[in-house]
Amino acid sequence: MKKVGIVMGSDSDLPILRKAMDMLDTLGVLYETHIYSAHRTPVEARDFALNARANGFGCIIAAAGMAAHLAGAIAANTTLPVIGIPCKGGMMDGLDALLATVQMPSGIPVATVAVNGGVNAALLAAQIIAVSEPELAEKLDAKRASDAATVLKKDAALQAELNK
Ligand code: RP5
């Protein structure tokens, strides 16, 4: 199985990435995690992206806040799919990071999830890996079914309470 690369701009982003790692653990997806910054460690971030395909990664999650160039900088140096997580924080509380991550120029895509969207980033990464992993695809189908059953159970409880 190809690994998911997880890169964050600072250890202050770690709580968001922990949610992603927990979801990948639940699904049995392999990953490797690093703190590399587009601004503070540009050489390491670039080298990670340049070597990611050869190092067995199938996609990369990149999370950063404020002037969030990390996902774009990673995407500039690999043709692996890159999933960007804009992180909350700073004067604009994540809006700056959202725009910096999502508004990529034509030619260098970043699949941007919601601000602090660690869980969806992990699910999208798992869906990418599952293109060539039928067992993982089955786990994702089972999770969807289980999530739907949870909603319908709550609906049934609400009906019982309100619609007598
Ligand atoms: C970004 O600046 C990081 O991704 C983080 O979200 C934000 C603040 O970083 P720290 O000052 O907490 O290290 O580069």
Backbone and ligand atoms as CSV (ligand in chain L), in Angstrom:
chain,resi,resn,atom,element,x,y,z
A,1,MET,N,N,0.843,-1.199,0.000
A,1,MET,CA,C,0.000,0.000,0.000
A,1,MET,C,C,0.883,1.255,0.000
A,2,LYS,N,N,0.504,2.221,-0.860
A,2,LYS,CA,C,1.204,3.510,-0.842
A,2,LYS,C,C,0.899,4.244,0.471
A,3,LYS,N,N,1.873,5.026,0.937
A,3,LYS,CA,C,1.699,5.798,2.186
A,3,LYS,C,C,1.093,7.168,1.887
A,4,VAL,N,N,0.487,7.749,2.926
A,4,VAL,CA,C,0.052,9.150,2.868
A,4,VAL,C,C,1.131,9.988,3.544
A,5,GLY,N,N,1.600,11.005,2.861
A,5,GLY,CA,C,2.519,11.954,3.491
A,5,GLY,C,C,1.706,13.025,4.208
A,6,ILE,N,N,2.088,13.307,5.446
A,6,ILE,CA,C,1.411,14.375,6.206
A,6,ILE,C,C,2.464,15.406,6.566
A,7,VAL,N,N,2.250,16.632,6.121
A,7,VAL,CA,C,3.206,17.706,6.405
A,7,VAL,C,C,2.444,18.864,7.025
A,8,MET,N,N,2.992,19.408,8.097
A,8,MET,CA,C,2.369,20.588,8.723
A,8,MET,C,C,3.412,21.687,8.874
A,9,GLY,N,N,2.933,22.929,8.808
A,9,GLY,CA,C,3.852,24.056,8.845
A,9,GLY,C,C,4.462,24.318,10.203
A,10,SER,N,N,3.783,23.861,11.261
A,10,SER,CA,C,4.246,24.109,12.628
A,10,SER,C,C,3.663,23.045,13.542
A,11,ASP,N,N,4.346,22.799,14.665
A,11,ASP,CA,C,3.760,21.854,15.625
A,11,ASP,C,C,2.475,22.407,16.237
A,12,SER,N,N,2.228,23.718,16.076
A,12,SER,CA,C,0.963,24.265,16.575
A,12,SER,C,C,-0.231,23.776,15.738
A,13,ASP,N,N,0.048,23.196,14.560
A,13,ASP,CA,C,-1.018,22.625,13.718
A,13,ASP,C,C,-1.334,21.177,14.106
A,14,LEU,N,N,-0.546,20.609,14.997
A,14,LEU,CA,C,-0.638,19.171,15.271
A,14,LEU,C,C,-2.025,18.680,15.711
A,15,PRO,N,N,-2.766,19.439,16.549
A,15,PRO,CA,C,-4.091,18.927,16.945
A,15,PRO,C,C,-5.014,18.648,15.750
A,16,ILE,N,N,-4.889,19.443,14.708
A,16,ILE,CA,C,-5.715,19.220,13.501
A,16,ILE,C,C,-5.264,17.944,12.784
A,17,LEU,N,N,-3.962,17.770,12.727
A,17,LEU,CA,C,-3.423,16.595,12.043
A,17,LEU,C,C,-3.650,15.322,12.843
A,18,ARG,N,N,-3.766,15.448,14.158
A,18,ARG,CA,C,-4.043,14.247,14.966
A,18,ARG,C,C,-5.374,13.633,14.555
A,19,LYS,N,N,-6.353,14.487,14.241
A,19,LYS,CA,C,-7.650,13.972,13.790
A,19,LYS,C,C,-7.484,13.207,12.474
A,20,ALA,N,N,-6.639,13.733,11.599
A,20,ALA,CA,C,-6.376,13.029,10.335
A,20,ALA,C,C,-5.678,11.693,10.601
A,21,MET,N,N,-4.697,11.717,11.480
A,21,MET,CA,C,-3.960,10.476,11.765
A,21,MET,C,C,-4.856,9.432,12.424
A,22,ASP,N,N,-5.743,9.882,13.323
A,22,ASP,CA,C,-6.682,8.941,13.963
A,22,ASP,C,C,-7.564,8.260,12.918
A,23,MET,N,N,-8.049,9.048,11.953
A,23,MET,CA,C,-8.911,8.470,10.909
A,23,MET,C,C,-8.121,7.498,10.032
A,24,LEU,N,N,-6.891,7.862,9.687
A,24,LEU,CA,C,-6.069,6.952,8.875
A,24,LEU,C,C,-5.767,5.676,9.648
A,25,ASP,N,N,-5.536,5.806,10.966
A,25,ASP,CA,C,-5.329,4.609,11.801
A,25,ASP,C,C,-6.561,3.705,11.772
A,26,THR,N,N,-7.730,4.330,11.921
A,26,THR,CA,C,-8.984,3.566,11.918
A,26,THR,C,C,-9.141,2.772,10.622
A,27,LEU,N,N,-8.720,3.371,9.517
A,27,LEU,CA,C,-8.877,2.730,8.200
A,27,LEU,C,C,-7.697,1.826,7.839
A,28,GLY,N,N,-6.663,1.838,8.679
A,28,GLY,CA,C,-5.487,1.004,8.398
A,28,GLY,C,C,-4.628,1.550,7.265
A,29,VAL,N,N,-4.638,2.867,7.102
A,29,VAL,CA,C,-3.822,3.496,6.054
A,29,VAL,C,C,-2.469,3.913,6.641
A,30,LEU,N,N,-1.407,3.605,5.914
A,30,LEU,CA,C,-0.059,3.940,6.384
A,30,LEU,C,C,0.244,5.411,6.097
A,31,TYR,N,N,0.999,6.038,7.008
A,31,TYR,CA,C,1.357,7.442,6.781
A,31,TYR,C,C,2.689,7.757,7.438
A,32,GLU,N,N,3.249,8.890,7.039
A,32,GLU,CA,C,4.495,9.406,7.619
A,32,GLU,C,C,4.293,10.911,7.814
A,33,THR,N,N,4.667,11.408,8.985
A,33,THR,CA,C,4.326,12.791,9.344
A,33,THR,C,C,5.580,13.637,9.557
A,34,HIS,N,N,5.538,14.872,9.057
A,34,HIS,CA,C,6.676,15.789,9.214
A,34,HIS,C,C,6.209,17.213,9.523
A,35,ILE,N,N,7.081,17.971,10.165
A,35,ILE,CA,C,6.900,19.421,10.283
A,35,ILE,C,C,7.898,20.059,9.327
A,36,TYR,N,N,7.369,20.577,8.208
A,36,TYR,CA,C,8.175,21.328,7.255
A,36,TYR,C,C,7.373,22.575,6.891
A,37,SER,N,N,8.028,23.694,6.851
A,37,SER,CA,C,7.351,24.952,6.551
A,37,SER,C,C,7.788,25.488,5.194
A,38,ALA,N,N,6.819,26.022,4.446
A,38,ALA,CA,C,7.153,26.634,3.151
A,38,ALA,C,C,8.087,27.823,3.331
A,39,HIS,N,N,8.051,28.434,4.531
A,39,HIS,CA,C,8.831,29.656,4.759
A,39,HIS,C,C,10.044,29.423,5.648
A,40,ARG,N,N,9.879,28.600,6.693
A,40,ARG,CA,C,10.967,28.419,7.662
A,40,ARG,C,C,11.945,27.326,7.238
A,41,THR,N,N,11.420,26.309,6.530
A,41,THR,CA,C,12.293,25.220,6.037
A,41,THR,C,C,11.929,24.917,4.578
A,42,PRO,N,N,12.101,25.895,3.693
A,42,PRO,CA,C,11.669,25.689,2.297
A,42,PRO,C,C,12.428,24.569,1.590
A,43,VAL,N,N,13.688,24.368,1.946
A,43,VAL,CA,C,14.490,23.337,1.257
A,43,VAL,C,C,13.962,21.950,1.614
A,44,GLU,N,N,13.676,21.738,2.918
A,44,GLU,CA,C,13.185,20.425,3.352
A,44,GLU,C,C,11.800,20.136,2.776
A,45,ALA,N,N,10.940,21.173,2.749
A,45,ALA,CA,C,9.601,20.982,2.183
A,45,ALA,C,C,9.700,20.609,0.704
A,46,ARG,N,N,10.570,21.290,0.002
A,46,ARG,CA,C,10.751,21.017,-1.435
A,46,ARG,C,C,11.311,19.611,-1.661
A,47,ASP,N,N,12.331,19.245,-0.884
A,47,ASP,CA,C,12.945,17.924,-1.059
A,47,ASP,C,C,11.953,16.807,-0.753
A,48,PHE,N,N,11.139,17.009,0.286
A,48,PHE,CA,C,10.131,16.001,0.616
A,48,PHE,C,C,9.201,15.793,-0.583
A,49,ALA,N,N,8.734,16.898,-1.161
A,49,ALA,CA,C,7.806,16.801,-2.293
A,49,ALA,C,C,8.484,16.178,-3.512
A,50,LEU,N,N,9.708,16.604,-3.797
A,50,LEU,CA,C,10.419,16.088,-4.982
A,50,LEU,C,C,10.629,14.581,-4.910
A,51,ASN,N,N,10.850,14.065,-3.695
A,51,ASN,CA,C,11.178,12.646,-3.533
A,51,ASN,C,C,9.988,11.792,-3.123
A,52,ALA,N,N,8.820,12.415,-2.954
A,52,ALA,CA,C,7.683,11.698,-2.352
A,52,ALA,C,C,7.257,10.485,-3.169
A,53,ARG,N,N,7.140,10.627,-4.471
A,53,ARG,CA,C,6.697,9.488,-5.288
A,53,ARG,C,C,7.702,8.338,-5.180
A,54,ALA,N,N,8.989,8.651,-5.311
A,54,ALA,CA,C,10.025,7.609,-5.227
A,54,ALA,C,C,10.071,6.991,-3.838
A,55,ASN,N,N,9.645,7.738,-2.816
A,55,ASN,CA,C,9.673,7.227,-1.443
A,55,ASN,C,C,8.396,6.491,-1.046
A,56,GLY,N,N,7.530,6.199,-2.007
A,56,GLY,CA,C,6.397,5.309,-1.729
A,56,GLY,C,C,5.122,5.998,-1.275
A,57,PHE,N,N,5.048,7.298,-1.458
A,57,PHE,CA,C,3.808,7.997,-1.097
A,57,PHE,C,C,2.826,7.982,-2.274
A,58,GLY,N,N,1.525,7.954,-1.918
A,58,GLY,CA,C,0.487,7.973,-2.938
A,58,GLY,C,C,-0.230,9.307,-3.012
A,59,CYS,N,N,-0.171,10.065,-1.941
A,59,CYS,CA,C,-0.716,11.429,-1.913
A,59,CYS,C,C,-0.156,12.119,-0.672
A,60,ILE,N,N,-0.372,13.430,-0.600
A,60,ILE,CA,C,0.199,14.219,0.496
A,60,ILE,C,C,-0.872,15.135,1.070
A,61,ILE,N,N,-0.968,15.142,2.393
A,61,ILE,CA,C,-1.793,16.124,3.098
A,61,ILE,C,C,-0.850,17.217,3.601
A,62,ALA,N,N,-1.170,18.476,3.299
A,62,ALA,CA,C,-0.327,19.593,3.751
A,62,ALA,C,C,-1.197,20.602,4.494
A,63,ALA,N,N,-0.844,20.890,5.744
A,63,ALA,CA,C,-1.656,21.767,6.593
A,63,ALA,C,C,-0.838,22.966,7.036
A,64,ALA,N,N,-1.431,24.153,6.912
A,64,ALA,CA,C,-0.748,25.353,7.390
A,64,ALA,C,C,-1.772,26.446,7.659
A,65,GLY,N,N,-1.367,27.391,8.503
A,65,GLY,CA,C,-2.226,28.520,8.810
A,65,GLY,C,C,-1.613,29.819,8.339
A,66,MET,N,N,-2.403,30.885,8.471
A,66,MET,CA,C,-1.987,32.260,8.132
A,66,MET,C,C,-1.571,32.367,6.641
A,67,ALA,N,N,-0.350,32.803,6.332
A,67,ALA,CA,C,0.085,32.876,4.923
A,67,ALA,C,C,0.430,31.461,4.477
A,68,ALA,N,N,-0.628,30.676,4.215
A,68,ALA,CA,C,-0.487,29.211,4.125
A,68,ALA,C,C,-0.046,28.776,2.731
A,69,HIS,N,N,1.231,28.837,2.471
A,69,HIS,CA,C,1.765,28.481,1.156
A,69,HIS,C,C,2.225,27.039,1.083
A,70,LEU,N,N,2.144,26.303,2.207
A,70,LEU,CA,C,2.765,24.978,2.234
A,70,LEU,C,C,2.174,24.025,1.195
A,71,ALA,N,N,0.839,23.915,1.153
A,71,ALA,CA,C,0.241,22.957,0.211
A,71,ALA,C,C,0.614,23.308,-1.222
A,72,GLY,N,N,0.576,24.590,-1.547
A,72,GLY,CA,C,0.941,25.010,-2.899
A,72,GLY,C,C,2.407,24.769,-3.212
A,73,ALA,N,N,3.251,25.013,-2.225
A,73,ALA,CA,C,4.688,24.799,-2.435
A,73,ALA,C,C,4.992,23.315,-2.613
A,74,ILE,N,N,4.293,22.465,-1.844
A,74,ILE,CA,C,4.460,21.016,-2.028
A,74,ILE,C,C,3.960,20.617,-3.418
A,75,ALA,N,N,2.767,21.106,-3.778
A,75,ALA,CA,C,2.174,20.736,-5.066
A,75,ALA,C,C,3.036,21.180,-6.244
A,76,ALA,N,N,3.778,22.272,-6.053
A,76,ALA,CA,C,4.645,22.772,-7.131
A,76,ALA,C,C,5.779,21.808,-7.443
A,77,ASN,N,N,6.051,20.888,-6.494
A,77,ASN,CA,C,7.225,20.017,-6.642
A,77,ASN,C,C,6.894,18.534,-6.722
A,78,THR,N,N,5.611,18.212,-6.972
A,78,THR,CA,C,5.226,16.817,-7.175
A,78,THR,C,C,3.949,16.778,-7.991
A,79,THR,N,N,3.745,15.683,-8.730
A,79,THR,CA,C,2.451,15.486,-9.392
A,79,THR,C,C,1.602,14.479,-8.631
A,80,LEU,N,N,2.007,14.097,-7.418
A,80,LEU,CA,C,1.106,13.352,-6.545
A,80,LEU,C,C,-0.058,14.269,-6.159
A,81,PRO,N,N,-1.243,13.696,-5.887
A,81,PRO,CA,C,-2.338,14.542,-5.404
A,81,PRO,C,C,-1.979,15.163,-4.054
A,82,VAL,N,N,-2.243,16.466,-3.928
A,82,VAL,CA,C,-1.972,17.189,-2.681
A,82,VAL,C,C,-3.291,17.703,-2.110
A,83,ILE,N,N,-3.518,17.386,-0.844
A,83,ILE,CA,C,-4.728,17.822,-0.137
A,83,ILE,C,C,-4.303,18.903,0.847
A,84,GLY,N,N,-4.886,20.077,0.723
A,84,GLY,CA,C,-4.526,21.188,1.600
A,84,GLY,C,C,-5.524,21.358,2.732
A,85,ILE,N,N,-5.000,21.517,3.939
A,85,ILE,CA,C,-5.857,21.874,5.081
A,85,ILE,C,C,-5.488,23.280,5.530
A,86,PRO,N,N,-6.396,24.245,5.349
A,86,PRO,CA,C,-6.152,25.563,5.937
A,86,PRO,C,C,-6.410,25.496,7.450
A,87,CYS,N,N,-5.500,26.054,8.237
A,87,CYS,CA,C,-5.632,25.967,9.699
A,87,CYS,C,C,-6.096,27.303,10.272
A,88,LYS,N,N,-6.956,27.200,11.281
A,88,LYS,CA,C,-7.427,28.408,11.972
A,88,LYS,C,C,-6.279,29.121,12.665
A,89,GLY,N,N,-6.459,30.422,12.908
A,89,GLY,CA,C,-5.463,31.145,13.685
A,89,GLY,C,C,-5.159,32.492,13.066
A,90,GLY,N,N,-4.451,33.311,13.815
A,90,GLY,CA,C,-4.067,34.619,13.312
A,90,GLY,C,C,-5.232,35.594,13.295
A,91,MET,N,N,-4.971,36.769,12.785
A,91,MET,CA,C,-5.939,37.859,12.797
A,91,MET,C,C,-7.234,37.483,12.079
A,92,MET,N,N,-7.159,36.675,11.019
A,92,MET,CA,C,-8.347,36.375,10.201
A,92,MET,C,C,-8.944,35.013,10.530
A,93,ASP,N,N,-8.377,34.345,11.513
A,93,ASP,CA,C,-8.951,33.109,12.050
A,93,ASP,C,C,-9.171,32.022,10.999
A,94,GLY,N,N,-8.304,31.942,10.012
A,94,GLY,CA,C,-8.367,30.847,9.049
A,94,GLY,C,C,-8.804,31.257,7.657
A,95,LEU,N,N,-9.464,32.416,7.540
A,95,LEU,CA,C,-9.890,32.860,6.201
A,95,LEU,C,C,-8.675,33.118,5.311
A,96,ASP,N,N,-7.621,33.686,5.906
A,96,ASP,CA,C,-6.384,33.932,5.150
A,96,ASP,C,C,-5.796,32.607,4.638
A,97,ALA,N,N,-5.751,31.608,5.534
A,97,ALA,CA,C,-5.187,30.305,5.153
A,97,ALA,C,C,-6.063,29.611,4.112
A,98,LEU,N,N,-7.386,29.748,4.266
A,98,LEU,CA,C,-8.302,29.135,3.293
A,98,LEU,C,C,-8.038,29.688,1.895
A,99,LEU,N,N,-7.970,31.006,1.781
A,99,LEU,CA,C,-7.764,31.607,0.454
A,99,LEU,C,C,-6.376,31.275,-0.089
A,100,ALA,N,N,-5.369,31.310,0.783
A,100,ALA,CA,C,-3.999,31.008,0.328
A,100,ALA,C,C,-3.887,29.563,-0.155
A,101,THR,N,N,-4.675,28.665,0.454
A,101,THR,CA,C,-4.576,27.250,0.090
A,101,THR,C,C,-5.424,26.927,-1.134
A,102,VAL,N,N,-6.623,27.508,-1.208
A,102,VAL,CA,C,-7.559,27.114,-2.272
A,102,VAL,C,C,-7.317,27.853,-3.585
A,103,GLN,N,N,-6.792,29.071,-3.523
A,103,GLN,CA,C,-6.722,29.905,-4.735
A,103,GLN,C,C,-5.429,29.675,-5.511
A,104,MET,N,N,-5.256,28.424,-5.943
A,104,MET,CA,C,-4.034,28.085,-6.672
A,104,MET,C,C,-4.113,28.508,-8.128
A,105,PRO,N,N,-2.982,28.872,-8.721
A,105,PRO,CA,C,-2.998,29.206,-10.141
A,105,PRO,C,C,-3.237,27.961,-10.997
A,106,SER,N,N,-3.849,28.164,-12.150
A,106,SER,CA,C,-4.122,27.063,-13.070
A,106,SER,C,C,-2.824,26.312,-13.388
A,107,GLY,N,N,-2.871,24.989,-13.259
A,107,GLY,CA,C,-1.697,24.168,-13.553
A,107,GLY,C,C,-1.130,23.475,-12.334
A,108,ILE,N,N,-1.387,24.014,-11.126
A,108,ILE,CA,C,-0.853,23.417,-9.892
A,108,ILE,C,C,-2.017,23.247,-8.905
A,109,PRO,N,N,-2.752,22.123,-9.022
A,109,PRO,CA,C,-3.944,21.977,-8.165
A,109,PRO,C,C,-3.623,21.563,-6.733
A,110,VAL,N,N,-4.430,22.087,-5.815
A,110,VAL,CA,C,-4.453,21.624,-4.425
A,110,VAL,C,C,-5.916,21.350,-4.074
A,111,ALA,N,N,-6.212,20.136,-3.655
A,111,ALA,CA,C,-7.578,19.776,-3.260
A,111,ALA,C,C,-7.776,20.255,-1.828
A,112,THR,N,N,-8.457,21.379,-1.689
A,112,THR,CA,C,-8.545,22.032,-0.381
A,112,THR,C,C,-9.800,21.598,0.363
A,113,VAL,N,N,-9.618,21.156,1.622
A,113,VAL,CA,C,-10.757,20.809,2.475
A,113,VAL,C,C,-11.081,22.012,3.363
A,114,ALA,N,N,-12.091,21.860,4.203
A,114,ALA,CA,C,-12.542,22.962,5.056
A,114,ALA,C,C,-11.444,23.409,6.019
A,115,VAL,N,N,-11.587,24.606,6.545
A,115,VAL,CA,C,-10.670,25.086,7.587
A,115,VAL,C,C,-10.691,24.075,8.752
A,116,ASN,N,N,-9.503,23.639,9.152
A,116,ASN,CA,C,-9.329,22.619,10.208
A,116,ASN,C,C,-9.928,21.257,9.836
A,117,GLY,N,N,-10.075,21.000,8.532
A,117,GLY,CA,C,-10.761,19.777,8.083
A,117,GLY,C,C,-9.882,18.533,8.069
A,118,GLY,N,N,-9.357,18.185,9.212
A,118,GLY,CA,C,-8.444,17.035,9.298
A,118,GLY,C,C,-9.087,15.711,8.933
A,119,VAL,N,N,-10.320,15.510,9.364
A,119,VAL,CA,C,-10.977,14.223,9.098
A,119,VAL,C,C,-11.236,14.060,7.600
A,120,ASN,N,N,-11.790,15.096,6.970
A,120,ASN,CA,C,-12.051,14.977,5.531
A,120,ASN,C,C,-10.757,14.858,4.727
A,121,ALA,N,N,-9.698,15.505,5.176
A,121,ALA,CA,C,-8.417,15.348,4.485
A,121,ALA,C,C,-7.975,13.889,4.527
A,122,ALA,N,N,-8.136,13.255,5.686
A,122,ALA,CA,C,-7.753,11.843,5.813
A,122,ALA,C,C,-8.643,10.961,4.946
A,123,LEU,N,N,-9.948,11.244,4.939
A,123,LEU,CA,C,-10.860,10.426,4.126
A,123,LEU,C,C,-10.554,10.584,2.640
A,124,LEU,N,N,-10.278,11.805,2.212
A,124,LEU,CA,C,-9.946,12.009,0.799
A,124,LEU,C,C,-8.632,11.313,0.455
A,125,ALA,N,N,-7.662,11.393,1.354
A,125,ALA,CA,C,-6.391,10.689,1.131
A,125,ALA,C,C,-6.640,9.181,1.030
A,126,ALA,N,N,-7.474,8.654,1.921
A,126,ALA,CA,C,-7.778,7.217,1.895
A,126,ALA,C,C,-8.488,6.845,0.593
A,127,GLN,N,N,-9.386,7.702,0.123
A,127,GLN,CA,C,-10.087,7.428,-1.135
A,127,GLN,C,C,-9.103,7.402,-2.309
A,128,ILE,N,N,-8.107,8.259,-2.269
A,128,ILE,CA,C,-7.088,8.262,-3.334
A,128,ILE,C,C,-6.279,6.963,-3.281
A,129,ILE,N,N,-5.842,6.579,-2.084
A,129,ILE,CA,C,-5.072,5.330,-1.947
A,129,ILE,C,C,-5.936,4.129,-2.350
A,130,ALA,N,N,-7.247,4.209,-2.053
A,130,ALA,CA,C,-8.157,3.081,-2.308
A,130,ALA,C,C,-8.417,2.842,-3.797
A,131,VAL,N,N,-8.016,3.756,-4.658
A,131,VAL,CA,C,-8.167,3.528,-6.105
A,131,VAL,C,C,-7.490,2.215,-6.507
A,132,SER,N,N,-6.381,1.893,-5.842
A,132,SER,CA,C,-5.680,0.640,-6.163
A,132,SER,C,C,-5.656,-0.325,-4.974
A,133,GLU,N,N,-6.560,-0.129,-4.004
A,133,GLU,CA,C,-6.606,-0.987,-2.811
A,133,GLU,C,C,-8.066,-1.380,-2.534
A,134,PRO,N,N,-8.540,-2.499,-3.134
A,134,PRO,CA,C,-9.955,-2.873,-2.984
A,134,PRO,C,C,-10.388,-3.058,-1.532
A,135,GLU,N,N,-9.526,-3.595,-0.685
A,135,GLU,CA,C,-9.915,-3.802,0.723
A,135,GLU,C,C,-10.164,-2.471,1.426
A,136,LEU,N,N,-9.346,-1.485,1.129
A,136,LEU,CA,C,-9.549,-0.155,1.711
A,136,LEU,C,C,-10.842,0.457,1.178
A,137,ALA,N,N,-11.127,0.259,-0.102
A,137,ALA,CA,C,-12.388,0.767,-0.667
A,137,ALA,C,C,-13.580,0.146,0.067
A,138,GLU,N,N,-13.471,-1.143,0.403
A,138,GLU,CA,C,-14.566,-1.787,1.152
A,138,GLU,C,C,-14.715,-1.160,2.537
A,139,LYS,N,N,-13.603,-0.850,3.183
A,139,LYS,CA,C,-13.676,-0.197,4.505
A,139,LYS,C,C,-14.346,1.168,4.400
A,140,LEU,N,N,-14.035,1.903,3.328
A,140,LEU,CA,C,-14.652,3.225,3.147
A,140,LEU,C,C,-16.153,3.078,2.906
A,141,ASP,N,N,-16.554,2.052,2.123
A,141,ASP,CA,C,-17.998,1.808,1.901
A,141,ASP,C,C,-18.676,1.485,3.226
A,142,ALA,N,N,-18.020,0.660,4.044
A,142,ALA,CA,C,-18.605,0.265,5.337
A,142,ALA,C,C,-18.742,1.474,6.254
A,143,LYS,N,N,-17.769,2.361,6.220
A,143,LYS,CA,C,-17.855,3.569,7.057
A,143,LYS,C,C,-19.019,4.455,6.622
A,144,ARG,N,N,-19.182,4.623,5.318
A,144,ARG,CA,C,-20.323,5.407,4.824
A,144,ARG,C,C,-21.642,4.790,5.318
A,145,ALA,N,N,-21.754,3.459,5.204
A,145,ALA,CA,C,-22.997,2.784,5.613
A,145,ALA,C,C,-23.228,2.956,7.106
A,146,SER,N,N,-22.167,2.830,7.878
A,146,SER,CA,C,-22.273,2.979,9.334
A,146,SER,C,C,-22.652,4.416,9.715
A,147,ASP,N,N,-22.051,5.397,9.036
A,147,ASP,CA,C,-22.377,6.808,9.303
A,147,ASP,C,C,-23.844,7.087,8.971
A,148,ALA,N,N,-24.318,6.514,7.852
A,148,ALA,CA,C,-25.723,6.714,7.461
A,148,ALA,C,C,-26.649,6.076,8.487
A,149,ALA,N,N,-26.288,4.884,8.957
A,149,ALA,CA,C,-27.123,4.196,9.956
A,149,ALA,C,C,-27.211,5.021,11.232
A,150,THR,N,N,-26.109,5.677,11.603
A,150,THR,CA,C,-26.110,6.523,12.804
A,150,THR,C,C,-27.087,7.686,12.656
A,151,VAL,N,N,-27.082,8.312,11.478
A,151,VAL,CA,C,-28.008,9.430,11.235
A,151,VAL,C,C,-29.454,8.942,11.294
A,152,LEU,N,N,-29.733,7.797,10.654
A,152,LEU,CA,C,-31.115,7.294,10.610
A,152,LEU,C,C,-31.594,6.871,11.995
A,153,LYS,N,N,-30.668,6.392,12.828
A,153,LYS,CA,C,-31.032,6.045,14.207
A,153,LYS,C,C,-31.434,7.306,14.973
A,154,LYS,N,N,-30.674,8.379,14.755
A,154,LYS,CA,C,-31.007,9.649,15.412
A,154,LYS,C,C,-32.344,10.176,14.902
A,155,ASP,N,N,-32.598,10.005,13.595
A,155,ASP,CA,C,-33.881,10.436,13.036
A,155,ASP,C,C,-35.021,9.660,13.678
A,156,ALA,N,N,-34.845,8.353,13.824
A,156,ALA,CA,C,-35.902,7.526,14.429
A,156,ALA,C,C,-36.164,7.975,15.866
A,157,ALA,N,N,-35.098,8.299,16.609
A,157,ALA,CA,C,-35.266,8.756,17.991
A,157,ALA,C,C,-36.005,10.090,18.023
A,158,LEU,N,N,-35.687,10.966,17.061
A,158,LEU,CA,C,-36.362,12.264,16.994
A,158,LEU,C,C,-37.842,12.100,16.654
A,159,GLN,N,N,-38.108,11.195,15.708
A,159,GLN,CA,C,-39.520,10.946,15.360
A,159,GLN,C,C,-40.289,10.451,16.575
A,160,ALA,N,N,-39.670,9.531,17.318
A,160,ALA,CA,C,-40.343,8.964,18.488
A,160,ALA,C,C,-40.624,10.032,19.537
A,161,GLU,N,N,-39.705,11.002,19.644
A,161,GLU,CA,C,-39.855,12.032,20.659
A,161,GLU,C,C,-40.847,13.128,20.247
A,162,LEU,N,N,-40.769,13.555,18.966
A,162,LEU,CA,C,-41.513,14.747,18.553
A,162,LEU,C,C,-42.803,14.456,17.802
A,163,ASN,N,N,-42.838,13.360,17.075
A,163,ASN,CA,C,-43.997,13.107,16.187
A,163,ASN,C,C,-44.877,11.992,16.735
A,164,LYS,N,N,-45.411,12.213,17.924
A,164,LYS,CA,C,-46.241,11.162,18.555
A,164,LYS,C,C,-47.683,11.228,18.044
L,1,RP5,C1,C,2.006,28.641,9.799
L,1,RP5,O1,O,1.926,29.634,10.751
L,1,RP5,C2,C,1.847,27.351,10.552
L,1,RP5,O2,O,1.326,26.368,9.712
L,1,RP5,C3,C,0.929,27.716,11.681
L,1,RP5,O3,O,-0.440,27.412,11.355
L,1,RP5,C4,C,1.092,29.216,11.799
L,1,RP5,C5,C,1.671,29.636,13.127
L,1,RP5,O4,O,2.867,28.934,13.363
L,1,RP5,P1,P,3.600,29.028,14.787
L,1,RP5,O5,O,3.977,30.470,14.967
L,1,RP5,O6,O,2.584,28.550,15.818
L,1,RP5,O7,O,4.775,28.109,14.711
L,1,RP5,O8,O,3.209,28.678,9.102
